[in-house]
Amino acid sequence: MKRKKYKTKSKSKKNSKELREYAKKVKEEAGISTRRQFVNLVCIKCKEEYHIRVNNKDNWTDNMKDNYICLVCKSGNSNWRTRLERKGLL
């Protein structure tokens, strides 16, 4: 009976791990956060709250809210508040 040979990690797996680490390093140097960032939007009409993933939270501006439509009451265009605005902090 022959013994089974165990395979070592393939080269492609090693390379992909190195590439991921390199990409992370480049993003950090460019000032782009590698962690997931979210913006919380609240519909003014129905008070439904949405948790929206954003690439870079620092680049978020108020007019970007108009790109989203509430799934409950189907209203969009300036019917949004961020969570901070709702609490009166902004």
The first five atom37 places (N, CA, C, CB, O) and aatype in JSON, in Angstrom:
{
  "aatype": [12, 11, 1, 11, 11, 18, 11, 16, 11, 15, 11, 15, 11, 11, 2, 15, 11, 6, 10, 1, 6, 18, 0, 11, 11, 19, 11, 6, 6, 0, 7, 9, 15, 16, 1, 1, 5, 13, 19, 2, 10, 19, 4, 9, 11, 4, 11, 6, 6, 18, 8, 9, 1, 19, 2, 2, 11, 3, 2, 17, 16, 3, 2, 12, 11, 3, 2, 18, 9, 4, 10, 19, 4, 11, 15, 7, 2, 15, 2, 17, 1, 16, 1, 10, 6, 1, 11, 7, 10, 10],
  "atom_mask": [
    [1, 1, 1, 1, 1],
    [1, 1, 1, 1, 1],
    [1, 1, 1, 1, 1],
    [1, 1, 1, 1, 1],
    [1, 1, 1, 1, 1],
    [1, 1, 1, 1, 1],
    [1, 1, 1, 1, 1],
    [1, 1, 1, 1, 1],
    [1, 1, 1, 1, 1],
    [1, 1, 1, 1, 1],
    [1, 1, 1, 1, 1],
    [1, 1, 1, 1, 1],
    [1, 1, 1, 1, 1],
    [1, 1, 1, 1, 1],
    [1, 1, 1, 1, 1],
    [1, 1, 1, 1, 1],
    [1, 1, 1, 1, 1],
    [1, 1, 1, 1, 1],
    [1, 1, 1, 1, 1],
    [1, 1, 1, 1, 1],
    [1, 1, 1, 1, 1],
    [1, 1, 1, 1, 1],
    [1, 1, 1, 1, 1],
    [1, 1, 1, 1, 1],
    [1, 1, 1, 1, 1],
    [1, 1, 1, 1, 1],
    [1, 1, 1, 1, 1],
    [1, 1, 1, 1, 1],
    [1, 1, 1, 1, 1],
    [1, 1, 1, 1, 1],
    [1, 1, 1, 0, 1],
    [1, 1, 1, 1, 1],
    [1, 1, 1, 1, 1],
    [1, 1, 1, 1, 1],
    [1, 1, 1, 1, 1],
    [1, 1, 1, 1, 1],
    [1, 1, 1, 1, 1],
    [1, 1, 1, 1, 1],
    [1, 1, 1, 1, 1],
    [1, 1, 1, 1, 1],
    [1, 1, 1, 1, 1],
    [1, 1, 1, 1, 1],
    [1, 1, 1, 1, 1],
    [1, 1, 1, 1, 1],
    [1, 1, 1, 1, 1],
    [1, 1, 1, 1, 1],
    [1, 1, 1, 1, 1],
    [1, 1, 1, 1, 1],
    [1, 1, 1, 1, 1],
    [1, 1, 1, 1, 1],
    [1, 1, 1, 1, 1],
    [1, 1, 1, 1, 1],
    [1, 1, 1, 1, 1],
    [1, 1, 1, 1, 1],
    [1, 1, 1, 1, 1],
    [1, 1, 1, 1, 1],
    [1, 1, 1, 1, 1],
    [1, 1, 1, 1, 1],
    [1, 1, 1, 1, 1],
    [1, 1, 1, 1, 1],
    [1, 1, 1, 1, 1],
    [1, 1, 1, 1, 1],
    [1, 1, 1, 1, 1],
    [1, 1, 1, 1, 1],
    [1, 1, 1, 1, 1],
    [1, 1, 1, 1, 1],
    [1, 1, 1, 1, 1],
    [1, 1, 1, 1, 1],
    [1, 1, 1, 1, 1],
    [1, 1, 1, 1, 1],
    [1, 1, 1, 1, 1],
    [1, 1, 1, 1, 1],
    [1, 1, 1, 1, 1],
    [1, 1, 1, 1, 1],
    [1, 1, 1, 1, 1],
    [1, 1, 1, 0, 1],
    [1, 1, 1, 1, 1],
    [1, 1, 1, 1, 1],
    [1, 1, 1, 1, 1],
    [1, 1, 1, 1, 1],
    [1, 1, 1, 1, 1],
    [1, 1, 1, 1, 1],
    [1, 1, 1, 1, 1],
    [1, 1, 1, 1, 1],
    [1, 1, 1, 1, 1],
    [1, 1, 1, 1, 1],
    [1, 1, 1, 1, 1],
    [1, 1, 1, 0, 1],
    [1, 1, 1, 1, 1],
    [1, 1, 1, 1, 1]
  ],
  "atom_positions": [
    [[0.84, -1.19, 0.0], [0.0, 0.0, 0.0], [0.88, 1.25, 0.0], [-0.95, 0.0, 1.21], [1.77, 1.39, 0.84]],
    [[0.62, 2.17, -0.96], [1.44, 3.37, -1.06], [1.01, 4.41, -0.04], [1.36, 3.95, -2.46], [-0.17, 4.53, 0.3]],
    [[2.0, 5.17, 0.45], [1.69, 6.27, 1.36], [1.22, 7.48, 0.57], [2.92, 6.64, 2.23], [1.71, 7.75, -0.53]],
    [[0.27, 8.19, 1.14], [-0.24, 9.38, 0.47], [0.73, 10.53, 0.67], [-1.64, 9.75, 1.0], [1.21, 10.75, 1.79]],
    [[1.02, 11.26, -0.38], [1.88, 12.43, -0.24], [1.01, 13.65, 0.04], [2.73, 12.64, -1.52], [-0.02, 13.85, -0.61]],
    [[1.43, 14.44, 0.99], [0.68, 15.64, 1.33], [1.16, 16.81, 0.5], [0.79, 15.95, 2.83], [2.37, 17.06, 0.39]],
    [[0.23, 17.52, -0.08], [0.58, 18.65, -0.93], [0.9, 19.87, -0.06], [-0.55, 18.97, -1.92], [0.27, 20.09, 0.97]],
    [[1.86, 20.64, -0.51], [2.15, 21.9, 0.17], [1.25, 22.98, -0.44], [3.67, 22.28, 0.05], [0.58, 22.75, -1.45]],
    [[1.24, 24.14, 0.17], [0.42, 25.23, -0.35], [0.85, 25.56, -1.78], [0.53, 26.48, 0.55], [2.03, 25.61, -2.1]],
    [[-0.14, 25.79, -2.6], [0.19, 26.11, -3.99], [0.78, 27.51, -4.08], [-1.07, 26.0, -4.88], [0.57, 28.35, -3.2]],
    [[1.52, 27.74, -5.14], [2.17, 29.04, -5.32], [1.14, 30.16, -5.46], [3.07, 29.01, -6.55], [1.35, 31.26, -4.97]],
    [[0.03, 29.86, -6.14], [-0.97, 30.91, -6.38], [-1.55, 31.41, -5.06], [-2.1, 30.38, -7.29], [-1.82, 32.6, -4.92]],
    [[-1.76, 30.52, -4.09], [-2.28, 30.94, -2.79], [-1.29, 31.85, -2.09], [-2.59, 29.72, -1.9], [-1.67, 32.87, -1.52]],
    [[-0.02, 31.48, -2.13], [1.02, 32.31, -1.5], [1.05, 33.68, -2.16], [2.41, 31.63, -1.59], [1.13, 34.7, -1.48]],
    [[0.99, 33.69, -3.51], [1.06, 34.95, -4.24], [-0.15, 35.84, -3.93], [1.15, 34.69, -5.74], [-0.01, 37.05, -3.77]],
    [[-1.33, 35.25, -3.85], [-2.52, 36.05, -3.6], [-2.46, 36.67, -2.21], [-3.79, 35.19, -3.76], [-2.91, 37.8, -2.01]],
    [[-1.91, 35.94, -1.25], [-1.79, 36.49, 0.11], [-0.82, 37.66, 0.11], [-1.31, 35.4, 1.1], [-1.07, 38.69, 0.74]],
    [[0.29, 37.51, -0.61], [1.26, 38.61, -0.7], [0.64, 39.82, -1.39], [2.51, 38.16, -1.46], [0.87, 40.96, -0.98]],
    [[-0.15, 39.57, -2.44], [-0.8, 40.67, -3.16], [-1.79, 41.41, -2.26], [-1.52, 40.14, -4.4], [-1.86, 42.64, -2.29]],
    [[-2.55, 40.66, -1.46], [-3.52, 41.29, -0.55], [-2.8, 42.18, 0.46], [-4.34, 40.22, 0.2], [-3.23, 43.3, 0.73]],
    [[-1.7, 41.67, 1.01], [-0.94, 42.45, 1.99], [-0.35, 43.7, 1.33], [0.17, 41.6, 2.61], [-0.33, 44.77, 1.94]],
    [[0.13, 43.56, 0.12], [0.7, 44.7, -0.61], [-0.38, 45.75, -0.89], [1.35, 44.23, -1.94], [-0.15, 46.95, -0.71]],
    [[-1.56, 45.3, -1.32], [-2.66, 46.23, -1.61], [-3.09, 46.96, -0.35], [-3.87, 45.47, -2.22], [-3.4, 48.16, -0.4]],
    [[-3.1, 46.27, 0.77], [-3.48, 46.89, 2.04], [-2.47, 47.98, 2.41], [-3.56, 45.82, 3.16], [-2.85, 49.06, 2.87]],
    [[-1.18, 47.67, 2.21], [-0.13, 48.63, 2.53], [-0.25, 49.88, 1.65], [1.26, 47.99, 2.36], [-0.11, 51.0, 2.14]],
    [[-0.51, 49.68, 0.36], [-0.63, 50.8, -0.58], [-1.83, 51.69, -0.2], [-0.79, 50.28, -2.02], [-1.73, 52.91, -0.23]],
    [[-2.96, 51.05, 0.16], [-4.15, 51.81, 0.55], [-3.89, 52.63, 1.8], [-5.33, 50.86, 0.78], [-4.32, 53.78, 1.89]],
    [[-3.19, 52.05, 2.77], [-2.9, 52.78, 4.0], [-2.0, 53.98, 3.72], [-2.23, 51.86, 5.03], [-2.18, 55.04, 4.31]],
    [[-1.03, 53.81, 2.82], [-0.15, 54.93, 2.47], [-0.91, 56.04, 1.75], [1.01, 54.44, 1.6], [-0.59, 57.22, 1.89]],
    [[-1.93, 55.64, 0.97], [-2.72, 56.63, 0.22], [-3.76, 57.3, 1.11], [-3.41, 55.96, -0.97], [-4.4, 58.26, 0.69]],
    [[-3.93, 56.81, 2.32], [-4.88, 57.41, 3.24], [-6.29, 56.85, 3.1], [0.0, 0.0, 0.0], [-7.24, 57.43, 3.62]],
    [[-6.44, 55.74, 2.38], [-7.75, 55.12, 2.24], [-7.89, 54.06, 3.32], [-7.95, 54.5, 0.8], [-7.01, 53.21, 3.48]],
    [[-8.97, 54.12, 4.05], [-9.17, 53.16, 5.12], [-9.44, 51.78, 4.54], [-10.32, 53.59, 6.04], [-10.2, 51.64, 3.58]],
    [[-8.82, 50.76, 5.12], [-9.04, 49.4, 4.63], [-10.22, 48.76, 5.37], [-7.76, 48.55, 4.81], [-10.66, 47.67, 4.99]],
    [[-10.72, 49.4, 6.41], [-11.86, 48.86, 7.13], [-13.14, 49.3, 6.43], [-11.86, 49.32, 8.6], [-13.16, 50.33, 5.76]],
    [[-14.19, 48.53, 6.59], [-15.47, 48.89, 5.98], [-16.05, 50.09, 6.72], [-16.46, 47.7, 6.01], [-16.02, 50.16, 7.94]],
    [[-16.58, 51.01, 5.94], [-17.16, 52.21, 6.54], [-18.62, 52.31, 6.15], [-16.39, 53.48, 6.1], [-19.0, 51.97, 5.03]],
    [[-19.43, 52.78, 7.07], [-20.87, 52.85, 6.84], [-21.4, 54.23, 7.15], [-21.59, 51.81, 7.67], [-20.87, 54.95, 7.99]],
    [[-22.48, 54.59, 6.44], [-23.21, 55.82, 6.72], [-24.62, 55.4, 7.08], [-23.19, 56.83, 5.49], [-25.22, 54.57, 6.4]],
    [[-25.15, 55.99, 8.15], [-26.51, 55.67, 8.55], [-27.45, 56.75, 8.04], [-26.62, 55.52, 10.08], [-27.3, 57.92, 8.38]],
    [[-28.42, 56.34, 7.22], [-29.41, 57.28, 6.72], [-30.77, 56.93, 7.31], [-29.46, 57.26, 5.16], [-31.11, 55.75, 7.44]],
    [[-31.54, 57.96, 7.67], [-32.88, 57.77, 8.22], [-33.87, 58.48, 7.32], [-32.97, 58.29, 9.69], [-33.69, 59.66, 7.01]],
    [[-34.91, 57.78, 6.89], [-35.95, 58.38, 6.06], [-36.77, 59.32, 6.93], [-36.85, 57.3, 5.4], [-37.18, 58.95, 8.03]],
    [[-37.02, 60.53, 6.44], [-37.76, 61.52, 7.22], [-39.24, 61.13, 7.33], [-37.63, 62.91, 6.58], [-39.85, 61.34, 8.38]],
    [[-39.8, 60.56, 6.27], [-41.24, 60.24, 6.26], [-41.59, 59.07, 7.17], [-41.7, 59.93, 4.84], [-42.45, 59.18, 8.05]],
    [[-40.92, 57.93, 6.95], [-41.33, 56.72, 7.67], [-40.36, 56.31, 8.78], [-41.47, 55.57, 6.7], [-40.57, 55.29, 9.44]],
    [[-39.31, 57.08, 9.0], [-38.32, 56.84, 10.08], [-37.58, 55.52, 9.93], [-39.01, 56.87, 11.43], [-37.03, 55.0, 10.9]],
    [[-37.56, 54.97, 8.72], [-36.81, 53.74, 8.46], [-35.32, 54.07, 8.42], [-37.27, 53.06, 7.12], [-34.92, 55.06, 7.82]],
    [[-34.51, 53.23, 9.06], [-33.07, 53.51, 9.14], [-32.31, 52.53, 8.25], [-32.57, 53.41, 10.6], [-32.57, 51.32, 8.26]],
    [[-31.37, 53.07, 7.48], [-30.55, 52.25, 6.59], [-29.09, 52.4, 6.94], [-30.79, 52.64, 5.12], [-28.62, 53.46, 7.33]],
    [[-28.37, 51.29, 6.78], [-26.95, 51.21, 7.09], [-26.25, 50.99, 5.75], [-26.62, 50.05, 8.14], [-26.25, 49.87, 5.24]],
    [[-25.66, 52.02, 5.16], [-25.13, 51.95, 3.8], [-23.62, 51.91, 3.82], [-25.63, 53.13, 2.96], [-22.97, 52.73, 4.46]],
    [[-23.06, 50.94, 3.09], [-21.61, 50.81, 3.03], [-21.04, 51.83, 2.05], [-21.21, 49.38, 2.61], [-21.56, 52.01, 0.95]],
    [[-19.96, 52.49, 2.47], [-19.34, 53.55, 1.67], [-17.86, 53.25, 1.57], [-19.59, 54.96, 2.29], [-17.25, 52.74, 2.51]],
    [[-17.26, 53.57, 0.41], [-15.82, 53.32, 0.23], [-14.98, 54.21, 1.13], [-15.42, 53.53, -1.22], [-14.06, 53.73, 1.79]],
    [[-15.3, 55.49, 1.15], [-14.53, 56.41, 1.97], [-15.47, 57.41, 2.63], [-13.45, 57.14, 1.13], [-16.04, 58.28, 1.96]],
    [[-15.63, 57.27, 3.92], [-16.6, 58.08, 4.65], [-16.23, 59.57, 4.63], [-16.71, 57.6, 6.1], [-17.11, 60.43, 4.68]],
    [[-14.94, 59.86, 4.54], [-14.5, 61.26, 4.55], [-14.96, 62.0, 3.3], [-12.97, 61.33, 4.65], [-15.16, 63.22, 3.33]],
    [[-15.15, 61.29, 2.19], [-15.58, 61.92, 0.95], [-17.1, 62.06, 0.85], [-15.08, 61.13, -0.23], [-17.61, 62.58, -0.15]],
    [[-17.82, 61.61, 1.87], [-19.28, 61.65, 1.84], [-19.76, 63.09, 1.93], [-19.87, 60.8, 2.99], [-19.33, 63.84, 2.82]],
    [[-20.65, 63.49, 1.03], [-21.24, 64.83, 1.09], [-22.75, 64.69, 1.16], [-20.81, 65.69, -0.14], [-23.3, 63.64, 0.84]],
    [[-23.41, 65.77, 1.58], [-24.86, 65.71, 1.78], [-25.64, 65.45, 0.49], [-25.33, 66.99, 2.4], [-26.69, 64.83, 0.52]],
    [[-25.12, 65.93, -0.65], [-25.88, 65.71, -1.88], [-25.83, 64.27, -2.36], [-25.37, 66.62, -2.97], [-26.54, 63.91, -3.29]],
    [[-25.0, 63.43, -1.75], [-24.96, 62.01, -2.11], [-26.19, 61.26, -1.59], [-23.69, 61.36, -1.56], [-26.49, 60.16, -2.04]],
    [[-26.89, 61.87, -0.64], [-28.09, 61.24, -0.09], [-29.15, 61.08, -1.17], [-28.65, 62.06, 1.07], [-29.97, 60.16, -1.11]],
    [[-29.14, 61.98, -2.17], [-30.17, 61.96, -3.2], [-30.09, 60.74, -4.1], [-30.07, 63.21, -4.05], [-31.03, 60.45, -4.85]],
    [[-28.99, 60.0, -4.03], [-28.84, 58.81, -4.86], [-29.62, 57.61, -4.31], [-27.36, 58.44, -4.98], [-29.71, 56.58, -4.97]],
    [[-30.18, 57.73, -3.11], [-30.84, 56.6, -2.47], [-32.34, 56.82, -2.38], [-30.25, 56.37, -1.07], [-32.81, 57.95, -2.26]],
    [[-33.09, 55.73, -2.43], [-34.55, 55.77, -2.34], [-34.97, 54.84, -1.21], [-35.22, 55.35, -3.71], [-34.45, 53.73, -1.07]],
    [[-35.91, 55.29, -0.4], [-36.42, 54.47, 0.71], [-37.21, 53.31, 0.14], [-37.3, 55.32, 1.68], [-38.05, 53.5, -0.75]],
    [[-36.96, 52.11, 0.64], [-37.64, 50.93, 0.14], [-39.04, 50.76, 0.72], [-36.82, 49.7, 0.45], [-39.86, 50.03, 0.16]],
    [[-39.33, 51.45, 1.83], [-40.64, 51.3, 2.47], [-41.65, 52.26, 1.84], [-40.52, 51.56, 3.98], [-42.7, 51.83, 1.36]],
    [[-41.34, 53.56, 1.86], [-42.31, 54.54, 1.36], [-41.95, 55.05, -0.04], [-42.41, 55.71, 2.31], [-42.64, 55.93, -0.56]],
    [[-40.9, 54.51, -0.64], [-40.48, 54.85, -2.02], [-40.15, 56.33, -2.23], [-41.56, 54.45, -2.98], [-40.22, 56.83, -3.35]],
    [[-39.81, 57.01, -1.15], [-39.45, 58.43, -1.33], [-37.94, 58.56, -1.34], [-40.07, 59.32, -0.2], [-37.24, 57.82, -0.66]],
    [[-37.45, 59.51, -2.11], [-36.03, 59.77, -2.18], [-35.81, 61.26, -2.22], [0.0, 0.0, 0.0], [-36.64, 62.03, -1.74]],
    [[-34.7, 61.69, -2.8], [-34.43, 63.12, -3.02], [-34.71, 64.0, -1.8], [-35.24, 63.6, -4.19], [-35.83, 64.49, -1.62]],
    [[-33.73, 64.18, -1.01], [-33.74, 65.08, 0.16], [-34.75, 64.67, 1.24], [-34.03, 66.49, -0.28], [-35.17, 65.51, 2.03]],
    [[-35.14, 63.4, 1.27], [-35.96, 62.92, 2.38], [-35.11, 62.12, 3.36], [-37.11, 62.05, 1.86], [-35.63, 61.28, 4.1]],
    [[-33.82, 62.39, 3.37], [-32.9, 61.63, 4.22], [-32.3, 62.53, 5.29], [-31.8, 60.99, 3.38], [-32.12, 63.73, 5.1]],
    [[-31.99, 61.91, 6.39], [-31.18, 62.53, 7.42], [-30.14, 61.51, 7.83], [-32.04, 63.01, 8.64], [-30.39, 60.31, 7.82]],
    [[-28.96, 62.0, 8.19], [-28.0, 61.08, 8.79], [-28.37, 60.95, 10.25], [-26.51, 61.56, 8.6], [-29.15, 61.76, 10.77]],
    [[-27.83, 59.98, 10.91], [-28.18, 59.74, 12.31], [-27.79, 60.95, 13.17], [-27.48, 58.46, 12.82], [-28.49, 61.3, 14.11]],
    [[-26.66, 61.59, 12.84], [-26.2, 62.73, 13.62], [-27.16, 63.91, 13.48], [-24.79, 63.15, 13.19], [-27.43, 64.61, 14.46]],
    [[-27.67, 64.13, 12.27], [-28.62, 65.22, 12.05], [-29.89, 64.97, 12.85], [-28.95, 65.36, 10.55], [-30.5, 65.91, 13.38]],
    [[-30.29, 63.72, 12.95], [-31.51, 63.38, 13.68], [-31.36, 63.72, 15.16], [-31.85, 61.9, 13.5], [-32.3, 64.16, 15.81]],
    [[-30.16, 63.49, 15.67], [-29.92, 63.76, 17.09], [-29.64, 65.23, 17.36], [-28.76, 62.92, 17.6], [-29.51, 65.65, 18.51]],
    [[-29.54, 66.02, 16.29], [-29.31, 67.46, 16.46], [-27.86, 67.82, 16.64], [0.0, 0.0, 0.0], [-27.55, 68.92, 17.11]],
    [[-26.95, 66.94, 16.26], [-25.52, 67.22, 16.41], [-24.96, 67.95, 15.2], [-24.76, 65.94, 16.63], [-23.91, 68.59, 15.3]],
    [[-25.63, 67.87, 14.05], [-25.16, 68.56, 12.84], [-26.14, 69.63, 12.42], [-24.96, 67.56, 11.69], [-25.92, 70.32, 11.42]]
  ]
}
